[in-house]
Amino acid sequence: MRIRASFDIWSDDIGRLIEDYQMAHLELAKPGAEDKSAMATKILEFLDQMHDFEVVIRSEIRAPAKLLAPNETDKKALFTA
């Protein structure tokens, strides 16, 4: 359940980030856009945040896998008990 809740939260956060990215991208694409450097900065921030999400999601996915796949010592203990 913890993993599902985490993915729901990330989904909402990622949705907001994508909306911000799309707005910044559209502003940047407008002819005569005033502050292109600010929009470009927002896009770079979005990419950094998406990378951070990727790192967190990968660590969350790997953690339960370790719990579900016991090491060799644990397997031997199961069969000798």
N, C-alpha and C positions, 0 to 999 in steps of 0.2 A: 504493500500500500504506500509505503514511503516513497518508492520510486515513482509510482504513478502520480502522486501529489507533486513531486519535484518536477516531473515533465509538464504537468498542467501549469505550474507557476512559470516555468521557463517558456512555455508556449505563449503565455500572456506577455511576458517581458520581450520576447523575440518579436511578437506582433507589433508592440509599440515601437521597438527599434526600427523595424522595417517601415512603418508609417513615417517615422522621422526621416529615415533615409530617402524615401520616395519624395517627401515634401522638399527636402534639401536638394535632391537631384532635379526636381522640376524647377525650383527657383534658379538653380545654376544654369539650366538650359534656356531660360527665358532670355530673349534678346534684350540687351541693356540692363541686365540684372546688376543691381548696385554693388553688393558686397560679395563678390565671388569667392574671395578668400575665406570668408566666414562659412559659406556653404561647403566649400571644399574641406574645411576643418571638420564640419559636422559629419561629412561622409567618412573621413578618416577615423573619427571617433566611433562611428557605427561599426566600421570594420574591426577596430580594436575590441569593442564590446562583444562582437560576434566571436572573435577568437577566444575571449575569456569564457564565453558560454560553452564553446566547443571543449575547452580544457575541463571545465566543471562536469559537463555531461559525460565525457569520456571517463573521468575518474569515478563518477557515480555508477556507470555501467560496469566498470571493472571490479569495483568493490563487492557487489553481490555475487559476481561470478566466482570470486575467491571463496566466498562463504558456501557456495553451492558445490564447488569442486574441491573436496578435501585432498590434502596432500597424501603421499604414499604412507606415511606413518599413521595417519588417521584411518586409512583404509585397512591397514594391518590390524589396528586396534579393534575395528569393527568385527573382523573375522576371528579374532582370538578371544573375544570376550565370551 
